[in-house]
Amino acid sequence: MCVLKENNVMTKKEKLVMTYLCNKCQKKKTYLISPQELTSALSKKFVLSVAEIDEIMVSLSNQNFIDFVASDGKNGYYYCVTLKKCGLSYNSDRKNQKKTLGILVLRSIFLATVSFVFGVILKAIFKS
């Protein structure tokens, strides 16, 4: 399992591209993905140019999530994408982070409630 680091902050666009790549590229196979395919998949949230997608892909590669090669052939411009170990576990790591954060929030709310009730009880006891 690869831990998502606090200092390795990803932008919203990078997170969306990485989520799309994780859903598209299952197992350890190499997939051909065009920038147009990425743009159309993420068009509901963001409008991405080919230059932005190139920057995102390089950034994800530098963060050790993917291996990719950009190829420009007669059929167009494509990325040959392979997920690395961190990329394969990206979705599950994100789910675990959200779950941990939810548990932390619920625990804090519970402790605040118990503290308030305990304070009210002590106040009632020592007031009389």
C-alpha positions in Angstrom: 0.0 0.0 0.0 1.3 3.4 -0.9 0.5 6.3 1.5 -0.6 9.6 0.1 1.7 12.1 1.6 0.6 15.4 3.1 3.5 17.3 1.4 2.7 15.7 -1.9 -0.4 17.8 -2.5 -2.3 17.1 -5.7 -4.5 19.6 -7.5 -8.2 18.9 -8.2 -7.4 18.3 -11.8 -4.6 15.8 -10.9 -6.9 13.9 -8.6 -9.6 13.7 -11.2 -7.2 12.5 -13.9 -5.7 10.0 -11.5 -9.1 8.6 -10.5 -10.0 8.3 -14.2 -6.8 6.5 -14.9 -7.3 4.1 -12.0 -10.7 3.2 -13.2 -9.6 2.8 -16.8 -6.3 1.0 -16.2 -7.0 -2.1 -14.2 -4.2 -4.4 -13.1 -0.7 -4.0 -14.4 -1.5 -3.6 -18.1 -0.5 -0.8 -20.4 -3.4 1.2 -21.9 -3.5 3.7 -24.8 -5.4 6.8 -23.7 -5.9 9.9 -25.9 -5.9 13.4 -24.5 -9.4 13.8 -26.1 -10.6 10.8 -24.1 -9.4 12.4 -20.9 -10.9 15.8 -21.8 -14.3 14.3 -22.6 -14.3 12.2 -19.4 -13.5 15.3 -17.3 -15.5 17.9 -19.2 -18.2 18.0 -16.6 -15.8 19.4 -14.0 -13.0 21.1 -16.0 -12.0 22.1 -19.5 -8.5 20.8 -20.1 -6.1 21.5 -23.0 -3.6 19.0 -24.3 -0.8 21.1 -22.7 -2.5 20.9 -19.3 -3.0 17.2 -19.6 0.7 16.8 -20.5 1.7 18.8 -17.4 -0.7 16.7 -15.2 0.7 13.4 -16.7 4.3 14.5 -16.0 3.4 15.6 -12.5 1.7 12.2 -11.8 4.7 10.4 -13.2 7.1 12.5 -11.0 4.9 11.7 -8.0 5.4 8.0 -8.8 1.8 7.1 -9.6 2.2 6.3 -13.3 4.6 5.5 -16.1 3.6 7.0 -19.4 5.0 7.6 -22.8 3.5 10.1 -25.2 3.3 8.8 -28.7 2.4 10.7 -31.8 1.5 8.3 -34.6 -0.7 8.3 -37.7 -3.8 7.7 -35.6 -3.2 10.7 -33.4 -1.6 11.6 -30.1 -1.8 9.0 -27.3 -0.4 8.2 -23.9 0.8 4.7 -23.2 -0.1 4.6 -19.5 0.9 2.0 -16.9 0.0 2.4 -13.2 2.8 2.0 -10.7 2.3 0.5 -7.3 1.1 3.8 -5.8 -1.2 4.3 -8.7 -2.7 0.8 -8.3 -3.6 1.5 -4.7 -4.6 5.2 -5.2 -8.4 4.7 -5.0 -8.3 2.4 -1.9 -5.8 4.8 -0.2 -8.2 7.7 -0.8 -11.1 5.7 0.6 -9.1 4.9 3.7 -8.1 8.5 4.2 -11.8 9.6 4.0 -12.8 6.8 6.3 -10.1 7.8 8.8 -11.1 11.5 8.6 -14.8 10.6 9.2 -14.0 8.5 12.2 -11.8 11.3 13.6 -14.7 13.9 13.2 -17.3 11.5 14.8 -14.9 10.8 17.7 -14.4 14.5 18.2 -18.1 15.2 18.2 -18.7 12.4 20.6 -16.1 13.6 23.0 -17.4 17.2 22.9 -20.9 15.9 23.6 -19.7 13.8 26.6 -17.7 16.7 27.9 -20.7 19.0 27.7 -23.0 16.6 29.4 -20.4 15.9 32.1 -20.0 19.7 32.7 -23.7 20.1 33.0 -23.9 17.3 35.5 -21.1 18.7 37.6 -22.6 22.2 37.5 -25.9 20.8 38.7 -24.2 18.9 41.5 -22.1 21.7 42.9 -24.7 24.4 42.4 -26.9 23.0 45.1 
